[in-house]
Amino acid sequence: QVQLAESGGGLVQAGGSLRLSCAASGPDFSSYAVGWFRQAPGKERTFVAAITWSGGTYYDDSMKGRFTIARDNAKNTVYLQMNSLKSEDTAVYYCAAELQDKVIATSALREEYEYDYWGQGTQVTVSS
């Protein structure tokens, strides 16, 4: 079982950057796929990006070119680098993990139901 803790959120002006971290505790983190989701006020939680155990990456189309997901297995951490932030990026950002062997298909990494483990979230606020 893995436990996740997000950090790196905060207040930033539009056009700025933030790097979120998802630190994991537990064995064999390198065997997990990790996703980032976000939930804006009054809206449902939506997919942002995901990375497989082998480093394959997937993004929501609206984040491509602005956000980058990466992992450092030696540090048990997955990062989400967010550039050119917009006010509509304001949300609570969550990371989630699932054993790669349990992933039905890489397309399923875009779905909340695919993940068994979730962090508590970190707030990102982008001021215009």
Buried (B, 14 or more C-beta within 10 A) or exposed (E): EBEBBBEBBEEBEBEBEBEBBBBBEEEEBEBBBBBBBBBBEEEEBBBBBBBBBEEEBBBBEEBEEBBBBBBEBEEBBBBBBBEEBEEEBBBBBBBBBBBBEEBEEBEBBBBBEBBEBBBEBBEBBBEE
